[in-house]
Amino acid sequence: MNPAFRSIHHHGLLRVAAATPTASVGDPAFNAEATIALARRAHEKAVDLVVFPELNLSSYAIDDLHLQSASQRATRDAIARVVAASADLRPVLLVGAALEREGRLYNSALAVARGRVLGVVPKTFLPNYREYYEKRWFASGGGLAGLSIRIGEEEVPFGTDLLFAADDLPRFVVHAEICEDYWSPTPPSTLGALAGALVCANLSASNVVIGKSRERMMLSASQSARAMCAYVYSAAGPGESTTDLAWDGQGTVHELGELLAESTRFAHEPELVVADVDLERLAQERLRNGTFNDSAALLGHPETRFRRVGFAHRPDVADVGLERDLRRFPFVPNDPAKLDEDCYEAFNIQVEGIAKRLVAANAKRLVIGVSGGLDSTHALIVAAKALDRLGRPRADILGITLPGFATSEGTKSNAWKLMDALGITAEEIDIRPAATRMLADMGHPFGRGEPVYDVTFENVQAGLRTDYLFRIANQRDGLVVGTGDLSELALGWCTYGVGDQMSHYAVNAGVPKTLIQFLIRWAIATGQYDAPTNAVLDAILSQEISPELVPGEELQSTESKIGPYALNDFFAHYVIRHGLAPSKIAFLAWHAWRDLEQGRWPIGYPEAARTAYDLDTVRLWLERFLVRFFQTSQFKRSAIPNGPKVSAGGALSPRGDWRAPSDGTAKAWLAELAANGP
């Protein structure tokens, strides 16, 4: 194993924290000790960056006391104590203080690391409305660039043009803004992100009123999404003056619009909320999004207007665990409300897609091969809902079950039960005579009565099913509905020119296998169909996933051949959506799946299906996934029919999210895994 494999830094992750110290009403010495105590806790937790509240050293709600020389001198002394204490601490500290410079007082954020002040960023937007009177005490830092300020015996950079960048840890680039700055229409962090900062921090006081926490959460989430960054927010907590205001100490960490961690509000104990943010993911997202670069160009390339203050962070390769809630099923939310919303949207995207295609083609019916398996079941219930929505009878769906040499009685029975329950037109065609004749014509041993069950034997059955469906669609003025899903397309687990790869409309092509299971469960839970239909759907969900092509064996398990769909969908998400390196994907998968006691499961996921995967298992199936995805399967994806994109996690249509050569190689991905992985 690469000795650095277990290190978060090795995989482009950075540990950040929002700190909520116990505050005082204007006692900088007390505030310095509270800050140092939390900085030491952060050091013990291997945190790289800690963001403290606005004016946490000076205190915020002291009004005209900001203009007292004694308060200003005490603040300078507090800064010196924090700087000295930081000498042997791992984290970069962003602390807040009121600092005088050239006859003006600035509400400032100081970046402190390894015993020195890296720079000072003054607040740009000073609120002076409702309960705020900041312009009474402070000068705005707007437009200040290229300046310096004396801190102790040192002249350090001063201005709103500062980024703090580690010399020895790529992508550890930080921008700081203060409270009102991100309430403005033009947050300074937007320019900071466009100039290269991947972590944006907000030192905030922000008194609490009803609904304020939701507003802060919305602003942090939206700024992290727009600026494609991690956003660390820390608001003042208990201990500040409550003369006319109150404080809740809200701390949050967001990444690309997603909440990673949040503090306990109104807590009277100091708190440190910690999360690992993914700098590689953020950098890759910016590469994918041309609008990000266009915005930089439109604003005159902000990176030319920012100073980068370098520092030595001294990262190590220790295994410090992972402070990040990883979804085992990245296409499926863990939160019940979000899962319900996602399933509603996914289901209706598919329904609208097939309904529009049916109307546009002026077809009389939809033709579906119904096997009794997951994919054809889902395609069928989507088609039934589309006919309902169009006000057409479900009899306009022609479901055909096409049993072959290994079709089990269970799946065949479920296919018929489902078609009967939905009230569609149903037929059965036994493909065995035609398959035997074709194999005989080809000179295949099976045609002479020999039990040879090779890939030709399997694909003759799959191909005949598709031939029947297309010819019947021609005969009866119908459209063949594809049943293959995104997971099968990613793995190439489909036969070229056959129904799971070819159709008139591939309604499932944007839906991964793991999500299909939840969509069917959602349809049951939300009463989309009647009780008899739901009973059949329950039975289908409990079946082993199998192609049922080889007779005389135990039931074939698809997952024993290609790996667990849970892992394959995990791999696919991080390859398709984020373009992460294989070693990083292995690291994330290992953390997500190694301990079933940790982390949440999506609601409704059956206990019996919960499985842990060790590192060897993750690597085995990841290597096979990489070969299948990058080397052997693209030619099948390059020729898929139309179908709706469903998941924000990506799609594989050559007309949409994914374009790649059909004759590519997986060598670079396998080499990266070998060099950097487990």
N, C-alpha and C positions, 0 to 999 in steps of 0.2 A: 504494500500500500504506500502511496505517496504520503510521507510523514505530515504534510500540510493538509491532507484531505479533510480532516475534521475541523479545521480552522475556518471561522466565518470570513476572515480577511482573505483567505485563499480563494473564496468563492464570490468576492465582490460585495460582501455584506458589511454593514457598519452598525455598531450598537449605539443607539442614541437614547437619551432620557430627558423627560420633562420633570423638573424638580419643583416641589412646593415646600419651601422651608417655612418654619414658624416665623412670622414677621414680628416687627416691633413698631411702635409709634415713634419713629425718629431716633433710634439708638443704633447707629452704624456698627459699633463694636459688637453688640449682640447679634446683629444681622450677619456680620462677618463670620462669627463662630457657627451660626446656623448654616451658612453657606459652605463652610469648610467641612462640617459634619456630613452634609449630603454629598459633597464632592468625594469624601473618603468612602462613603457607601457605594458611590458609583464606581470608584476605582476597584473595590472588592468584587463588583459585579461585572468587571471587564468592560465598562462603558467607555466609548470613544468620545462622545460629545454630550455635555449636559447643558440644557437651556434653563436658566433661572427666570423668575418674573421681572418685569419692568421695575427699575429703581429698587431692586431687592436689597441693595446695600444701604441706600439712603433712606428708604421707606418712601411710599408713594403719597399717601393721603395726609401729608403734613403741611400742605398749603404754604403760607408765607414763611414757614420755617426753612424752606428751601433757600431763602435769600439771606439766611444768617451765616456769618463767617464761621461760627463754631460748628454748625452742621456741615458746612463744606469741608472744613479741615478734618472733621471726624470721618467724613466719607473717604477722603484721601488716605487716612490712616487705615480704614477698613480695606480699601483696595490693596494696600501694601501687605496687609496680613494675609489676604486671600492669595495674592501672587506668591508670597513666600511659601505658603502651605502647598501650593500647586506643584512645587519643584519635583516632588517624587510621586506625583499622581499621574495616572494614565490619561484621564479625560481632558479634552479641551473644554474650558468653562466659558459660557457666555453669561456674564453677570451684568446687572443694571445699576447705574449710578448717575447722580447729577454732577457734572463736571464744568467748572468755569474755564473759559478760554477767551482771551482778548476782550474782556469786559462783557462777555455773554455767558449765560448758564445753559448747558445742553443736557437734555434727557438722553442718556447714552447707553449703548451696549458695548461692553469691553470683552474682547476675546483674550483669554488667559490660558497659557499652556506652558508646562514645564518650567515654571518660575519666571515667566516674563509676560508682559502685555504685548500681544501681537498687533493690536490696533483698536481704535475706538470709532464706533459708528453712531452718529447723532440721529435722533428721531427727526423724520421729515415732516410729518403731518401732526400738528398739535391741535387737539380738539378744544374748542372754545365755545361750546354750546351746551344747553341743559346743565348738567351737574359739573361740566368740565371747564376749568379756567387755566389751562396749561400755558397759554400765551402771556398770562400774568407773570409767570416765573421763567419760562424757557424760551430760547431762540430756536427757530427751525434750522435743521441742518440741510435743507433743500438747496441744491446747487453747490454745496461745499465739496471740493475734490482736490486731491493733490496736496493736502495740508498735513500738518503734524501737530501733536500736542505733547506737552511734557508730563510724564507720569513718573514721579520720583526723580531718579537721575537720568532717565531715558527720554529721548524724543521718539514717539511712536506714531505710525500713520493715523491720520484723523480724516474722516469724511464719509460720505455716502457712497463712495466709489471703491469700497473694499470687499474683496473676497479672501477667505482664509483657506489655504490649500496645503495639504500635507505633501512634503517632498518625497516621502517614502511609502505612501499608500495611494495608488492611483484612484482618482474619482472622489477622494475625500475633499470636497470643495464646498465651503459653507458661506451662506449669505445671512446677514442678520438684519431684521427690521423690528420696529417697536410698536406694539399695540395698534393705535389708530392707523398706522401705515397700511395695514391690509384691510381696513375699512374704507380706504379711499378708492376711487375709480381706477387709479393707476398705482397699484402697490409697488413699492421699490423692489420687492422680491421678484417681480416679473422680469425686470431688467437684470437682476442678479442671476436668475435662472438662464436667461438668454445669453448671459456672459459666461456661463459654464457651471454655476453652482448647482449641485445635485441635491444638496440639503439646504432648505430654507428654514430659518428659525425666527420665532416671534416671542420677544420678551414682553409680556403684557401685564398690566394691572387689571383693568376691566372689572369694575364693580359688577355685582350680580343683581339683576332684576328678573322678574318672571319672563321666561322665554329667551334670556340672554345666552344661556348655554347652547341652545339650539342654533342661535345665530352664529356663535363662534364656530360650532361644529360645521355648519354649512360653509362658512368662509374658509376654514382650513381645508375641508374636503375639496371645495371648488378650486382653491388656489393650487393645491397639490396636483389636481387633474389638469388644469390649464397650463401651469408652468412645468408639468411633467417632472415633479420633484418629490422628495420627502419633505413634509412640513411638520416641524416640531413646535408646539405651542404651549406656553406656560403662563398661567394667570395667577395673580397674587391671591393668597389664601388668608386664613384666620391670623389675627395678630395686627393687621393693618387697622387704622383708626375707623371706628364705626360711628363717628360723629353724625354723618348724614348718609353714609353708604355702608354696604356690606360686601363681603368677599367670599368666593366659594372655592378658589384654588383649583380651577379646572386645568388639567394637563392632558394633551392629546398628541398622538403621532399618526399622521396620515401618509399614505403613499399612493399616488395616482388615483386620488379620490376615495381610497379605501381606508377605513379606520383600522389601524393596527393595535393601538393600545390607548386606554384612557384612565385617568386617575379617579380616585374616590373624591367626590366633591363634598365640601363642608367638613372635611376631616381635620381634627385638631392635632394629629400627629404629623410630623414631616413625612412627605411622600416622594417616592421616586418611581415614575412609571417608565418602564424600559421596553424597547422593541428593537429588533434588528431590521434595518431598512436595506433594500436590495439595490445597490448602486448600479450593478450591471444591468438589471432589468430596466432601470430608469434610463441609462445610457442607450440601451437598445431601443427603447420606446421612442426616444428622440430621433434616432437614426431612421426609424420607420415613418416618422411623421414629418412630411415636407413642410407643413404649416409652421412648425416650430422654427425651422431655418428661415422660412419666408418672413416670419415676424421679426427675427433678428436683423434681416436685411432691410426691412421696412423702417426699423428704428436705428439704422446706421451702425449695425453690428456693435452692440453694447460691450462686447469683450474688448474692444479697442479703447473703451472709456473707463475700464475698471483696473485697479491695481490688485495684483495677487500677492498676498502676504504669505510667504512660505514658512513652514515650520517642520521640525522633525517629530513625527508622531511615535516612532519606534514600535511599530506593530510586531506582534509575535505570531507563532503558529500554534498556540495552545488550543486545546479543545475546551471551549467555554460553553458548549451546548448551543442551543438555538432559541432565541427569544422572539418567536414569530409563530403565530397561529396558522399552521399550514392546513389547507383543506385537502383531505385525502382525495376528494372528488372535485377537482377545480372547476368542472363544468356544472357542479351542483352546489348551491349555497347550503351552509349548515343551518342558517337561521330559518325557522319555519315560515315566517312572513315573506322573506325574500324568496324562499323556495316556491311558495305558492304563487308569488308574482312572476317568477321566471317561468314556471310551468305554464301559467296562463298565457304569457306572451309567446313562448315557444310553440305551444299547441295551436294558438290562433294564427301565428305566422304560417305554419304548415297548412292550416285549413284555408287561409286566404290564398296561399300560393296555388294549391291544386284547384280551388274554385275558379280562380282567374284563368288558369290554363284550360280548364274544361270549357269555359264560356268562349275564350278566344279561339279555340280550335273548333268550336261548333260541333263538338262530338256528342254522340248520343249516350255514351256510357263510359265508365271507367272499368278497366280490366286489371284484376290483381290476382297474382298467384298466392294462394293462402296456404301456408305450410303448417300453421299452428305454433310457429316460433315467434319470438319477440318482435322482430322487425316487420314481418308481414302483418302481424296483429296490429302494430301501431299504425302502419300505413293504412290498414283497413278502417280503423276507428276514426282516423283523420278524414279519410274519404267519406265515411258516413256522415260526419258532422258537416263537411263541405256541401253534401247534397241537401242536408237539412237546411243549411243557411241559404242555399239557392232556391229553396222551396220545391225541390224535385224529389221524387220518390227514391228511397234507397234501393229499390229494384233496378235503378239505372246503374248500379254497381254489379258487375259480373265477377264473382269470386270463384276461382277454379283451384281445386286442390288436385295435385298431380303426384300421387304416390309412386315411389320407385322401389328399388330392391331392398332398401333398408329402412323405409318409412315405418316408424313405430305406430302401434295402434293408439297410443296415447296422444301423439301429436295430430294424427289424422282425425281422431275423435274430437279433439279440441278445435280443429279447423272447422269441422262441420257444425259443432255446437255454436261457435262464434258466428258463423255465417247465418245460421238459423236464428240466433238471438237478435242479430242486427237487422234481419229481414231483407237481406240482399238476395239477388239472384245467384244461385249456387250450382256448380257442376263439378263433376269429378272425371278426370282422364287418367287412366292407368298407363304410365309411360313404359312399363316393362316390356311389352311386346315390341314397341318401336325401338327401344334401346337395344334389345337383343338382336333385332334385325340389323340395326346400324353397326353394332359391334361385329356381327358376322360378316357384313359387307366389307368392313374394314380389314377383315382377317384377324381380328383380335381373338385371343384364346378363349375369352368368355363366350364368344359366339359359337365356339365348338364345344361348349359345356364345361370348360376348365375354370375353376374358381380363382381367376386372376383379377385382383381388385386394385389396379393401379390408378394413376391420375387420369388416364384416358377413360377408364371405366367410370370414374366419378364425374368427369366433365361431360361425357356423353349424356348423362342424366340431367345435369344442370343445363346444358345447351338445349336439349329437347324441350324442357319446361319453357325456356324462353321462346323457342320457335313456336310452340303451340300458342303462347300468349300473344305474340305479335301477329301471327296469322289469324287468330280468332279476332283480335282487335281490327285487323283489316276487314275481315268478313262482316263484323257487326258494328262498324263505324265507331270504334272505341279508342281510348288512349290507354296504353300500358303504364301502370303506376309502378315505379321502381321501389324496391324495399330495402336496398343496401344502405348502411349507415356510415357516418363519418369515420368511426373506428375501423371498420372493414376497409374503407378506402385508404386510411393511413397505413394499414398493415399490408395492403394488397391482398387481403383475405376475401377475394372475389375473383370470379372467372371472367376473363376478358370477353365482352360481347354477350354476357349472360345477365339475367335479371337483377342480380345484386350490383352489377356494374353498368348495365345498359337498359334503357327504358325510354318511354316518351317524356316522362317527368319524374325526376328522382326526389321525391318528397322528403325522404329521410336523410339525404346526403349531407345535410348540415347538422345532424344530430348525433352526438356520440352515444355509444352503447349504454354507458352508465346513466346518461340522462334519459334515454328511452324508457328504462325501467321506472324512473321516477315520474315520467310523463304518464305512463299507464296507471301508476298508483294514484297520481293526481286526478286522472279522469274518473277513477273509482271513487275517491274521497269526495270529489266535488259534484257527484251525481250527474255526470255528463250522459250516462246511459242508464238503462233500467237494471233491476236486480239480476235477471238471468244473464245479461251480458257481463255484469260485474263478476258474477260467479265464475264464468269462463276465463275472464281476464286474470282473476286470482290464480286459477289453476295453471295458466300459461306462465305467469311470473315465477312459479315454483319449479319449473322444469330446468333441467340441465341444458345449456346452450350446446347444440350439436348440429352438424350438417346432415346427418343421417343418410350417408351415401354408401357405406360398406356393410353388407349383410354378414350375419353369422358371428358378430363380435358383441362385446359389451357396448353399451351406448357410447358412441364416439364423443369425446369431450373436446370441443374447440379450444378451450383454454389450456388444455394439456399440450396442445400443439403450438399455439402462438403466444401463450402466456396469459395471465389474468387480465381481463379487460380493465379492471380497476387500475393496475399499473400502466397498461398501455395507454389508457386515456390520460393518466397523469403525465406520461412522457410526451404524448402528442400535444397536450396543452402548452407545455413549456418550450417545445420545439416550434410549433406553428405560431403561437401567439407572441412569444417573447424571444425566440431565437437564442436560448441560453445554451451554454456549453454542456456537453454530455456529463462531465464530471460534476458540474453544478446540479444538474438534474438528478444525478445519482445521490448527491448529498441531500437534496431536498426530499427525494422519495424515501430515503432511509429514515430521515427524521419524521416524516409523516406517517410511515407505516410500521416502524419497528416496535412500537409500544401501543397496544390497543387500549390501554388504560388512559393514555394521554390523548387530548384532543377530542373534538366532538364528531359525532356521526350525523349525517343528514337524517331528519326525521323520517321514519318509515323504513330505514335500512334494516333488513332482517338480522337478528342476532346470529343466526346460523351461518350467514355469509361473511361474517367479520373474521378477517384473517390477518395475521402479522407476517411481514416479509423481512427477512434478514438481508444484510448487505450483499451476500453472495447471490441471493435470489434476485435482488434488484439489478445487480450487474449483469447476470445471465440474460434476463429478459430485455434489459436496455440495449445490450449489444445486438440482440436479434432484432429489436425494434429498429435500430439505426440502419442495419443492412436492409431490412424490408422497406423502410420509409425512404431512404436516400438512394438506394441502388436498384431495387428490383420491382418497385411498384408504381413509379411515376407515370409510366406509359399508360397504365390503366386510368389514372386520374386525369391525364391529358385529354382523354376522350369521353369523359362523363357527360351525360345530358344535363339540361337545365334542372335547377332545384333551388329552393330558397335558402339563403344564409340565415341561420337561426341563432347561433351563439356568438357573443362578442369574443369568445375564445378563438375564433377563426373558422375558416372554411377551406376546402381543398379544390374548389373549382379553378381551372386555369383562366377563367374569365373574371375571377374575383381575388381572393386573398393570396392564393398560392401559385406561383409560376416557377417552374424548375425544369431542367433538362431531363428527358426521358432516358438518357443514356449516362446518367451521372454515376458517381461512386461515393461510397460511405467512408473511404479511407481516412479523410481528414477528421471526421467525427470519431471514428474508432481509435485513431492515434491520439487524439486529445484525451479520450477516456483512459487510454492506457498510460499516458504520461502523467495525468493529474488526478485520476480517479482512485477508487478503492482497489 
